[in-house]
Amino acid sequence: MKTQKSLLVILPHPDDESFPMGGTLAKYAFNHTHVTLVCATRGEAGIPGKSPVEAGKIREAELRRAAAELGVSDLRFLGYHDGTLAQVNAAELIGRLVDLLREIRPDVVLTFGPDGISGHPDHVTLSERITQAFDRVALPAARLYYLAPSEATLQGCGVAPAQEVAGGPVASIDITDYRLRKWHAMQAHASQNPPFQGNPAEQIQHLACHEYFTLARPCGNFADTEDLFAPLSPRQIFPPQPLRELLRATRNPNSFSSE
Ligand SMILES: [Zn+2]
């Protein structure tokens, strides 16, 4: 019987894990959670002037170093070519994701939302395919979270926080104590010219202390949370008007004065 919590993170490119959500991965990996990181490509298109094969080798090595910094020991590649996920046969991709979900049986799945954060077609496509696979497998009690725009994504991907986060309840993960891990993982992606290079003790002060996710599955009116694995509780409905007046009256005895 499974005792350890399981977090499955599925992303298209090396560096998608560290910049916007590295603190969250480290926080769970170092706190009794089995984290599986699945990278759909090797980021072959991500180093100008390098051949795809060369770039893929460099970026795979960078991701392996980043994963080690984040405490993620279970790292897998799906082997698709960077920039082509939208052209991959949908049934094939969904089938591979279904197999992964059935093998790992995660409690929580993390990926990009339908916006892909940056709008990159690989991000948008993978989000859609994972959601389809998640719905098909229907693991009991499993959750699917999408990365939400925030200061952390602004720092990592240049996408500003939304005024209001669209979609389900928000999980805000406090990564204050894991910023150094995140910083080292970010710097491991040297080919991507990571931000905040320099003295780690100084540079981590610039990293946002929270990373945000929205609950995509199950759908429902759940309360916001600070833990991806915490039991879902119904959102508190503010007391209706007559009850509010009664509560106010009971707090203020003078309001019951008889005329
Ligand atoms: Zn990416």
Residues whose N, C-alpha, C, O or C-beta is under 5 A from the ligand:
A	BS01	ZN	P12 H13 D16
